[in-house]
Amino acid sequence: MSKWKSALLAGAMLIVPAQAFAAPNKEAPVAEAVAPADDQAISETAMADAKAKMQKEIDEAIKLVEKIFGTDKLPPVAPAQLALAQTTTTALIPPGSLEKMLDNLYGKLFKGLLGEFGGQSDMMLSIKTGIESDKIAALDDKSKAAIADLFDPYRKQREDQIMTVVKPLISEALSDLEGPMRNGLAHAYARKFSAAQLGEMNAFFATPTGKAYSAEWMALQADPEVMLAMIKAVPPLVGKFIDRGPEIEGKFKALPKEKQLADMSDAELAKLARLMKVDVKTLKENRDAWNSPPVEDAVDASEDWGAADAAADAAAADVAEAAAAAADAAGDAIDDPAFDRENWSAADRARVEQLEEAASSAATAAYDAQEAAIANARKKKPSGK
């Protein structure tokens, strides 16, 4: 396992680019490996496109979260109330709080993971040599170190490099996160607590004990003893769900199954049509389609559909083949900005949409013709099933 993958296991490494974990080439340092001007321009363009795409996806995620939790509909917070809450959250998240929290993980967990999954660990030596891990476990530490040195004489320097290169990047990123976190927490506190309660909190945080507490409370969330206690609590928790599995399953089975369209009566379809503001005939056709015998039965029941029926079937097959080809083409075009319709001219976009609508109508017509062909086949020679 590469060192950067080991770093990912520490959790916090998710916010760091993978390139930060790559070991520099001893013969050609990274700083000297400058790409040609054209390649560099292409790379910069690709990075800009990737950032723009990421921002668009994040904006969509934000809208979804706002819609789910209704935060976009919350009334504004009174300025005086928000000022009190900002004093509270500034005390709770003073500058450097997130980094202090990370140090509990970084200084202990992260280094420990590097040791467990690094080049000298039993697991990694087993992977590299193909020898069973129990045989490697029987070796002394000096032998393991010598074996690891054969694969990577610079492994210690490489591990130290990860620590020195990655930690400043994470510290910088966490520093950038503190401001938005304080702001979001301030709005939550302003809505949750009264002005009197916020005032009492602020008075406490102004005391020596309050300052000591506010400076450490976040870092303590990642304290090894806290994390170990949480890990130890997992097996009993999972065991409780396992033990009560039959009881839980029985309670779910006690409820009737949800209805499908195929289960609904004409009266229920009429009510559904009113609620959906659609033609009840459409719903009935959809229901009857669900309840009809499999197409294979109808196909087996007919020896001769006639030229028109066969042509309809061929048309449906052509439509399906064209749709599959279009899907393949779309898969290849996901990352090509030329396929983004926002980059098309209005005339091109209108032409494509007209043809798509025509194709959709053709597909519907082909399906209807196939259904008619199946019905004709049943009339000529019922399936008998």
NUKEMI-565748 format. One record per residue (C-alpha): residue number from 1; x, y, z; residue in one letter. Coordinates in steps of 0.2 Angstrom, whole numbers, plus 2048, in hexadecimal, padded with zeros to 3 digits. Layout:
<drenfis>
+-----+-----+-----+-----+------+
|  nr |  px |  py |  pz | rest |
+-----+-----+-----+-----+------+
| NUM |   X |   Y |   Z |    A |
...
+-----+-----+-----+-----+------+
</drenfis>
This chain:
<drenfis>
+-----+-----+-----+-----+------+
|  nr |  px |  py |  pz | rest |
+-----+-----+-----+-----+------+
|   1 | 800 | 800 | 800 |    M |
|   2 | 807 | 811 | 7FB |    S |
|   3 | 80A | 81E | 809 |    K |
|   4 | 7FC | 82A | 803 |    W |
|   5 | 7EF | 81C | 804 |    K |
|   6 | 7F5 | 819 | 816 |    S |
|   7 | 7F2 | 82B | 819 |    A |
|   8 | 7E1 | 82A | 812 |    L |
|   9 | 7DD | 81D | 820 |    L |
|  10 | 7E0 | 82B | 82D |    A |
|  11 | 7D0 | 833 | 827 |    G |
|  12 | 7D5 | 845 | 826 |    A |
|  13 | 7DF | 843 | 816 |    M |
|  14 | 7CF | 843 | 80C |    L |
|  15 | 7D1 | 856 | 809 |    I |
|  16 | 7E3 | 855 | 803 |    V |
|  17 | 7E7 | 852 | 7F0 |    P |
|  18 | 7EE | 841 | 7ED |    A |
|  19 | 7FD | 849 | 7E4 |    Q |
|  20 | 803 | 84F | 7F5 |    A |
|  21 | 806 | 83D | 7FB |    F |
|  22 | 811 | 839 | 7EC |    A |
|  23 | 823 | 836 | 7F0 |    A |
|  24 | 82F | 840 | 7E5 |    P |
|  25 | 83A | 837 | 7D8 |    N |
|  26 | 84C | 837 | 7DE |    K |
|  27 | 853 | 839 | 7CD |    E |
|  28 | 846 | 846 | 7C6 |    A |
|  29 | 83F | 850 | 7D4 |    P |
|  30 | 82D | 856 | 7D2 |    V |
|  31 | 832 | 868 | 7D2 |    A |
|  32 | 83D | 865 | 7C3 |    E |
|  33 | 830 | 85B | 7B9 |    A |
|  34 | 828 | 86A | 7B1 |    V |
|  35 | 81B | 865 | 7A3 |    A |
|  36 | 81C | 86D | 792 |    P |
|  37 | 813 | 87D | 790 |    A |
|  38 | 805 | 876 | 786 |    D |
|  39 | 803 | 867 | 792 |    D |
|  40 | 803 | 873 | 7A0 |    Q |
|  41 | 7F6 | 87E | 798 |    A |
|  42 | 7EB | 86F | 795 |    I |
|  43 | 7ED | 869 | 7A7 |    S |
|  44 | 7E8 | 87A | 7AE |    E |
|  45 | 7D9 | 87A | 7A3 |    T |
|  46 | 7D4 | 869 | 7A9 |    A |
|  47 | 7D7 | 86F | 7BB |    M |
|  48 | 7CC | 87E | 7B8 |    A |
|  49 | 7BE | 873 | 7B1 |    D |
|  50 | 7C0 | 867 | 7BF |    A |
|  51 | 7BE | 875 | 7CC |    K |
|  52 | 7AF | 87C | 7C2 |    A |
|  53 | 7A7 | 86B | 7C2 |    K |
|  54 | 7AA | 868 | 7D4 |    M |
|  55 | 7A2 | 879 | 7D9 |    Q |
|  56 | 793 | 875 | 7CE |    K |
|  57 | 791 | 865 | 7D7 |    E |
|  58 | 793 | 86D | 7E8 |    I |
|  59 | 786 | 87A | 7E4 |    D |
|  60 | 77A | 86D | 7DF |    E |
|  61 | 77E | 863 | 7EF |    A |
|  62 | 77B | 874 | 7F9 |    I |
|  63 | 76A | 876 | 7F1 |    K |
|  64 | 765 | 864 | 7F5 |    L |
|  65 | 76A | 866 | 808 |    V |
|  66 | 761 | 877 | 809 |    E |
|  67 | 752 | 86F | 802 |    K |
|  68 | 753 | 85F | 80D |    I |
|  69 | 755 | 869 | 81D |    F |
|  70 | 74C | 879 | 818 |    G |
|  71 | 75A | 884 | 81D |    T |
|  72 | 757 | 88F | 80E |    D |
|  73 | 746 | 893 | 816 |    K |
|  74 | 74C | 898 | 827 |    L |
|  75 | 749 | 8AA | 82D |    P |
|  76 | 758 | 8B5 | 82F |    P |
|  77 | 760 | 8B6 | 840 |    V |
|  78 | 75F | 8C6 | 849 |    A |
|  79 | 770 | 8CF | 849 |    P |
|  80 | 771 | 8D1 | 85C |    A |
|  81 | 76D | 8BF | 85E |    Q |
|  82 | 77A | 8B9 | 851 |    L |
|  83 | 787 | 8C5 | 859 |    A |
|  84 | 785 | 8BC | 86A |    L |
|  85 | 786 | 8AB | 861 |    A |
|  86 | 796 | 8B0 | 858 |    Q |
|  87 | 79E | 8B4 | 868 |    T |
|  88 | 799 | 8A3 | 86E |    T |
|  89 | 7A0 | 899 | 85F |    T |
|  90 | 7B0 | 8A4 | 85F |    T |
|  91 | 7B3 | 89D | 870 |    A |
|  92 | 7AE | 88B | 86B |    L |
|  93 | 7B9 | 88B | 85B |    I |
|  94 | 7C8 | 897 | 85E |    P |
|  95 | 7D5 | 897 | 851 |    P |
|  96 | 7DF | 887 | 850 |    G |
|  97 | 7D1 | 87C | 857 |    S |
|  98 | 7CF | 871 | 848 |    L |
|  99 | 7E2 | 86F | 847 |    E |
| 100 | 7E3 | 86A | 859 |    K |
| 101 | 7D5 | 85E | 856 |    M |
| 102 | 7DF | 857 | 848 |    L |
| 103 | 7EF | 856 | 852 |    D |
| 104 | 7E6 | 849 | 85D |    N |
| 105 | 7E3 | 83F | 84D |    L |
| 106 | 7F3 | 843 | 844 |    Y |
| 107 | 7FF | 841 | 851 |    G |
| 108 | 7F9 | 831 | 857 |    K |
| 109 | 7ED | 828 | 84C |    L |
| 110 | 7F5 | 82E | 83C |    F |
| 111 | 807 | 829 | 841 |    K |
| 112 | 800 | 818 | 848 |    G |
| 113 | 7F7 | 815 | 837 |    L |
| 114 | 807 | 818 | 82E |    L |
| 115 | 810 | 80B | 839 |    G |
| 116 | 802 | 7FE | 837 |    E |
| 117 | 801 | 800 | 824 |    F |
| 118 | 812 | 807 | 820 |    G |
| 119 | 820 | 7FD | 818 |    G |
| 120 | 826 | 7F4 | 828 |    Q |
| 121 | 815 | 7EE | 82D |    S |
| 122 | 811 | 7DB | 82D |    D |
| 123 | 803 | 7DE | 820 |    M |
| 124 | 80D | 7E8 | 814 |    M |
| 125 | 81C | 7DC | 815 |    L |
| 126 | 810 | 7CE | 812 |    S |
| 127 | 809 | 7D7 | 803 |    I |
| 128 | 81A | 7DB | 7FB |    K |
| 129 | 822 | 7CA | 7FE |    T |
| 130 | 813 | 7BE | 7FD |    G |
| 131 | 818 | 7B6 | 80D |    I |
| 132 | 80A | 7B2 | 81A |    E |
| 133 | 808 | 7C0 | 826 |    S |
| 134 | 80A | 7B4 | 835 |    D |
| 135 | 81B | 7AF | 830 |    K |
| 136 | 820 | 7C2 | 82E |    I |
| 137 | 818 | 7C5 | 83F |    A |
| 138 | 825 | 7B8 | 847 |    A |
| 139 | 834 | 7C3 | 841 |    L |
| 140 | 83C | 7D0 | 84C |    D |
| 141 | 83A | 7E2 | 849 |    D |
| 142 | 84C | 7E4 | 843 |    K |
| 143 | 849 | 7D7 | 835 |    S |
| 144 | 839 | 7DF | 830 |    K |
| 145 | 842 | 7F0 | 82E |    A |
| 146 | 850 | 7E8 | 824 |    A |
| 147 | 843 | 7E0 | 818 |    I |
| 148 | 839 | 7F0 | 816 |    A |
| 149 | 84A | 7FA | 813 |    D |
| 150 | 84D | 7EE | 804 |    L |
| 151 | 83D | 7F4 | 7FC |    F |
| 152 | 83F | 806 | 801 |    D |
| 153 | 84F | 80C | 808 |    P |
| 154 | 847 | 81E | 80A |    Y |
| 155 | 837 | 818 | 813 |    R |
| 156 | 83A | 822 | 823 |    K |
| 157 | 83E | 832 | 819 |    Q |
| 158 | 82E | 82E | 80F |    R |
| 159 | 823 | 82C | 81F |    E |
| 160 | 82B | 83C | 826 |    D |
| 161 | 828 | 845 | 816 |    Q |
| 162 | 815 | 841 | 816 |    I |
| 163 | 814 | 848 | 827 |    M |
| 164 | 81D | 858 | 823 |    T |
| 165 | 814 | 85B | 812 |    V |
| 166 | 803 | 856 | 816 |    V |
| 167 | 801 | 85D | 828 |    K |
| 168 | 803 | 870 | 822 |    P |
| 169 | 7F7 | 86D | 814 |    L |
| 170 | 7EA | 866 | 820 |    I |
| 171 | 7ED | 874 | 82D |    S |
| 172 | 7EA | 881 | 81F |    E |
| 173 | 7DA | 879 | 819 |    A |
| 174 | 7D3 | 877 | 82B |    L |
| 175 | 7D7 | 889 | 82E |    S |
| 176 | 7CD | 88E | 81F |    D |
| 177 | 7BE | 883 | 826 |    L |
| 178 | 7BE | 88B | 837 |    E |
| 179 | 7B6 | 89B | 831 |    G |
| 180 | 7A7 | 893 | 828 |    P |
| 181 | 7A5 | 887 | 837 |    M |
| 182 | 7A4 | 895 | 843 |    R |
| 183 | 798 | 89E | 839 |    N |
| 184 | 78C | 88F | 836 |    G |
| 185 | 78D | 88B | 849 |    L |
| 186 | 789 | 89D | 84D |    A |
| 187 | 779 | 89D | 843 |    H |
| 188 | 774 | 88C | 84B |    A |
| 189 | 778 | 892 | 85D |    Y |
| 190 | 76E | 8A2 | 859 |    A |
| 191 | 75F | 898 | 855 |    R |
| 192 | 761 | 88B | 862 |    K |
| 193 | 765 | 896 | 872 |    F |
| 194 | 75D | 8A5 | 879 |    S |
| 195 | 767 | 8B6 | 87B |    A |
| 196 | 767 | 8B2 | 88E |    A |
| 197 | 76E | 8A1 | 88B |    Q |
| 198 | 77B | 8A7 | 87F |    L |
| 199 | 780 | 8B5 | 88B |    G |
| 200 | 783 | 8A8 | 899 |    E |
| 201 | 78D | 89D | 88E |    M |
| 202 | 798 | 8AC | 889 |    N |
| 203 | 79A | 8B1 | 89B |    A |
| 204 | 7A0 | 89F | 89F |    F |
| 205 | 7AC | 89E | 890 |    F |
| 206 | 7B4 | 8AF | 896 |    A |
| 207 | 7B9 | 8A6 | 8A6 |    T |
| 208 | 7CA | 89D | 8A8 |    P |
| 209 | 7C0 | 88C | 8A9 |    T |
| 210 | 7B5 | 891 | 89A |    G |
| 211 | 7C4 | 895 | 890 |    K |
| 212 | 7CD | 885 | 894 |    A |
| 213 | 7BE | 87B | 88F |    Y |
| 214 | 7BA | 884 | 87F |    S |
| 215 | 7CC | 882 | 87A |    A |
| 216 | 7CC | 870 | 87C |    E |
| 217 | 7BA | 869 | 879 |    W |
| 218 | 7BC | 867 | 866 |    M |
| 219 | 7CD | 85F | 867 |    A |
| 220 | 7C6 | 853 | 874 |    L |
| 221 | 7BA | 84C | 868 |    Q |
| 222 | 7C9 | 843 | 85F |    A |
| 223 | 7D2 | 83E | 86F |    D |
| 224 | 7D8 | 82C | 86E |    P |
| 225 | 7CE | 827 | 87E |    E |
| 226 | 7BE | 82E | 877 |    V |
| 227 | 7C1 | 826 | 866 |    M |
| 228 | 7C5 | 815 | 86E |    L |
| 229 | 7B6 | 816 | 879 |    A |
| 230 | 7AB | 819 | 86A |    M |
| 231 | 7B3 | 80A | 860 |    I |
| 232 | 7B1 | 7FF | 86F |    K |
| 233 | 79E | 803 | 86F |    A |
| 234 | 79C | 7FE | 85E |    V |
| 235 | 79B | 7EA | 860 |    P |
| 236 | 78D | 7EB | 86D |    P |
| 237 | 783 | 7F7 | 863 |    L |
| 238 | 784 | 7EC | 853 |    V |
| 239 | 781 | 7DD | 85E |    G |
| 240 | 771 | 7E5 | 864 |    K |
| 241 | 76A | 7E7 | 853 |    F |
| 242 | 76F | 7D6 | 84E |    I |
| 243 | 766 | 7CE | 85D |    D |
| 244 | 757 | 7D8 | 85A |    R |
| 245 | 757 | 7D4 | 847 |    G |
| 246 | 749 | 7C8 | 847 |    P |
| 247 | 73E | 7D3 | 852 |    E |
| 248 | 741 | 7E2 | 846 |    I |
| 249 | 73E | 7D8 | 837 |    E |
| 250 | 72E | 7D2 | 83E |    G |
| 251 | 728 | 7E3 | 841 |    K |
| 252 | 72B | 7E9 | 830 |    F |
| 253 | 722 | 7D9 | 829 |    K |
| 254 | 713 | 7DE | 833 |    A |
| 255 | 710 | 7EC | 827 |    L |
| 256 | 707 | 7E9 | 817 |    P |
| 257 | 712 | 7EA | 808 |    K |
| 258 | 710 | 7FB | 7FE |    E |
| 259 | 705 | 7FB | 7EF |    K |
| 260 | 70C | 7FB | 7DD |    Q |
| 261 | 702 | 802 | 7CF |    L |
| 262 | 6FE | 7F1 | 7C9 |    A |
| 263 | 6F5 | 7EE | 7DA |    D |
| 264 | 6E9 | 7FD | 7D9 |    M |
| 265 | 6D6 | 7FC | 7D5 |    S |
| 266 | 6CE | 807 | 7C8 |    D |
| 267 | 6C7 | 812 | 7D6 |    A |
| 268 | 6D8 | 814 | 7DD |    E |
| 269 | 6DF | 818 | 7CC |    L |
| 270 | 6D2 | 825 | 7CA |    A |
| 271 | 6D7 | 82D | 7DB |    K |
| 272 | 6E9 | 82C | 7D6 |    L |
| 273 | 6E5 | 835 | 7C5 |    A |
| 274 | 6DC | 843 | 7CE |    R |
| 275 | 6EB | 846 | 7DA |    L |
| 276 | 6F8 | 845 | 7CC |    M |
| 277 | 6ED | 84F | 7C0 |    K |
| 278 | 6EF | 842 | 7B2 |    V |
| 279 | 6E3 | 838 | 7A7 |    D |
| 280 | 6DD | 828 | 7B0 |    V |
| 281 | 6DE | 81F | 7A0 |    K |
| 282 | 6F1 | 821 | 7A0 |    T |
| 283 | 6F3 | 81A | 7B1 |    L |
| 284 | 6E7 | 80B | 7AD |    K |
| 285 | 6F2 | 807 | 79D |    E |
| 286 | 702 | 808 | 7A8 |    N |
| 287 | 6FA | 7FC | 7B5 |    R |
| 288 | 6F4 | 7F0 | 7A8 |    D |
| 289 | 705 | 7F0 | 7A0 |    A |
| 290 | 70C | 7EB | 7B1 |    W |
| 291 | 6FF | 7DD | 7B3 |    N |
| 292 | 701 | 7D6 | 7A1 |    S |
| 293 | 70A | 7C6 | 79E |    P |
| 294 | 71C | 7C7 | 79A |    P |
| 295 | 720 | 7CB | 788 |    V |
| 296 | 729 | 7BB | 785 |    E |
| 297 | 719 | 7B1 | 788 |    D |
| 298 | 711 | 7BC | 77A |    A |
| 299 | 71F | 7B9 | 76F |    V |
| 300 | 71F | 7A6 | 771 |    D |
| 301 | 70C | 7A6 | 76D |    A |
| 302 | 70F | 7AD | 75C |    S |
| 303 | 717 | 7A5 | 74D |    E |
| 304 | 713 | 7B2 | 740 |    D |
| 305 | 710 | 7C4 | 745 |    W |
| 306 | 710 | 7CB | 733 |    G |
| 307 | 71B | 7D7 | 72B |    A |
| 308 | 714 | 7E6 | 734 |    A |
| 309 | 716 | 7DE | 745 |    D |
| 310 | 728 | 7D9 | 741 |    A |
| 311 | 72C | 7EA | 73A |    A |
| 312 | 726 | 7F2 | 74B |    A |
| 313 | 731 | 7E6 | 755 |    D |
| 314 | 740 | 7EA | 74A |    A |
| 315 | 73D | 7FD | 74C |    A |
| 316 | 73C | 7FA | 75F |    A |
| 317 | 74D | 7F1 | 75E |    A |
| 318 | 754 | 7FF | 754 |    D |
| 319 | 74F | 80B | 761 |    V |
| 320 | 756 | 801 | 76F |    A |
| 321 | 767 | 7FF | 766 |    E |
| 322 | 767 | 812 | 762 |    A |
| 323 | 764 | 816 | 774 |    A |
| 324 | 772 | 80A | 77A |    A |
| 325 | 77E | 812 | 76E |    A |
| 326 | 779 | 823 | 774 |    A |
| 327 | 77C | 81E | 786 |    A |
| 328 | 78D | 818 | 782 |    D |
| 329 | 791 | 828 | 779 |    A |
| 330 | 78B | 832 | 788 |    A |
| 331 | 796 | 828 | 793 |    G |
| 332 | 7A5 | 82C | 789 |    D |
| 333 | 7A0 | 83E | 789 |    A |
| 334 | 79E | 841 | 79B |    I |
| 335 | 7AD | 84B | 79D |    D |
| 336 | 7AD | 854 | 78C |    D |
| 337 | 7A6 | 866 | 78E |    P |
| 338 | 7A1 | 866 | 77C |    A |
| 339 | 793 | 85A | 782 |    F |
| 340 | 78C | 867 | 78E |    D |
| 341 | 77D | 86E | 786 |    R |
| 342 | 780 | 87F | 78E |    E |
| 343 | 78F | 881 | 783 |    N |
| 344 | 784 | 87D | 773 |    W |
| 345 | 77C | 88B | 768 |    S |
| 346 | 769 | 88E | 76A |    A |
| 347 | 766 | 887 | 758 |    A |
| 348 | 770 | 877 | 75B |    D |
| 349 | 768 | 874 | 76C |    R |
| 350 | 756 | 876 | 764 |    A |
| 351 | 75A | 86A | 756 |    R |
| 352 | 761 | 85D | 762 |    V |
| 353 | 752 | 85F | 76D |    E |
| 354 | 746 | 85E | 75E |    Q |
| 355 | 74E | 84E | 758 |    L |
| 356 | 74E | 846 | 76A |    E |
| 357 | 73B | 84A | 76B |    E |
| 358 | 739 | 841 | 75A |    A |
| 359 | 743 | 832 | 760 |    A |
| 360 | 739 | 831 | 770 |    S |
| 361 | 729 | 831 | 766 |    S |
| 362 | 730 | 824 | 75A |    A |
| 363 | 735 | 819 | 769 |    A |
| 364 | 723 | 81B | 770 |    T |
| 365 | 71B | 817 | 75F |    A |
| 366 | 727 | 807 | 75D |    A |
| 367 | 722 | 802 | 76F |    Y |
| 368 | 70F | 804 | 76B |    D |
| 369 | 711 | 7FA | 75B |    A |
| 370 | 71A | 7EC | 764 |    Q |
| 371 | 70C | 7EB | 771 |    E |
| 372 | 6FF | 7EB | 762 |    A |
| 373 | 709 | 7DD | 75A |    A |
| 374 | 709 | 7D3 | 76A |    I |
| 375 | 6F6 | 7D5 | 76C |    A |
| 376 | 6F4 | 7CF | 75A |    N |
| 377 | 6FE | 7C0 | 75E |    A |
| 378 | 6F4 | 7BC | 76D |    R |
| 379 | 6E4 | 7BD | 762 |    K |
| 380 | 6EB | 7B1 | 755 |    K |
| 381 | 6F2 | 7A4 | 761 |    K |
| 382 | 6EF | 7A7 | 774 |    P |
| 383 | 6FE | 7A2 | 77F |    S |
| 384 | 6F3 | 795 | 789 |    G |
| 385 | 6FD | 79A | 799 |    K |
+-----+-----+-----+-----+------+
</drenfis>
